[in-house]
Amino acid sequence: MSFRLRRHLHTARACVLTLCAATLVAAGAAVAEAPEVTTSLRANPALWTVHGSKGTVYLLGSIHVLPPETQWRTPKVDAALNAADVFVFEIPMDELQKTKIREFIKANGMLPPGVSLSTLLTDEVRKDYAAALKLTHISPDLLSPMRPWLALLMLESGIATQQHLSAENGLDRQVYAFARDRPRVRFRALETPEQQLRLLMPEDRSLEIQQFDAGLKEILNETLSVNDLVNAWARGDVNKINDLMNSGFKDNPRAEKTLFDDRNRAWTVALENMLKERHTYFVTVGAGHLAGPRGVPNLLRRDGYRVDGP
């Protein structure tokens, strides 16, 4: 099916960082819920198999928020899930992470007492902000004490909620729910929530306001579409996913290096170390990290590993 959205998010941010954003919403900063709908998406996501000297790694690209009743358990994916004894995610998926995220937000995401978000904005940005609040149905009282980077994250999550995309339906959470109920499995993570959230926090406060303004315009102008990303993932179309990532970063190669290239290389090194152990790993990370010539599967191929898949 073609899952059409009425509004759009910044594709790159949605792919890279929605896992932490979704966890943040689930941790207690709730946004207004959209009316319930029955939506089914049948997916055949791309799956890679990496062969090491001792271990095996299965790589599955995730969409961190999905429509309800998404069907992604193909026979090939099921075989990999059942073979794995270690499950790896971008960040830890246990309940403790919600507490850690709350603590990080308290220390790094809030404005000083007596300062509200709207007072930091120009008249023009304040108008865009009001329009985004109306669109997402988020209370301004919720966002008022937040720093711009955090408020933008919440607005983007609010858009996803309004379009019937749910973090609870995200592939990461579904894989974790499957693995959690299995006996004798282990869990690992490639990053911490703090590492992911710090990617959104410019040290320059004026730059933070500029990014907030740009994010509002992307939300309101519908410049990039997450439904394209969801549909490409569902088809297993890694070339299309790579094209979407390139378009999302075409004007900001520095951000691409920070958000994708550097992390992809770090994750590749971590996976290569895992392949030296006698385990079968099921690795679930954002689909954009696995696509294209600079994606993790191709980095592993360049390092001499046999990788079966697209």
Secondary structure, DSSP 8 states (H G I E B T S, - for coil): -----SS---HHHHHHHHHHHHHHHHTT------------EE----EEEEE-SS-EEEEEEE-SSB-TTEE---HHHHHHHHH-SEEEESS--STHHHHHHHHHHHHHSB--TT--GGGGS-HHHHHHHHHHHHHHT--HHHHTTB-HHHHHHHHHHHHHHHTT-BGGGSHHHHHHHHHHTSTT-EEEESS-HHHHHHTT--SSHHHHHHHHHHHHHHHHHT-S-HHHHHHHHHHT-HHHHHHHHHHHHTT-HHHHIIIIIHHHHHHHHHHHHHTTSS-EEEEEEEGGGTSSTTSHHHHHHHTT-EEE--
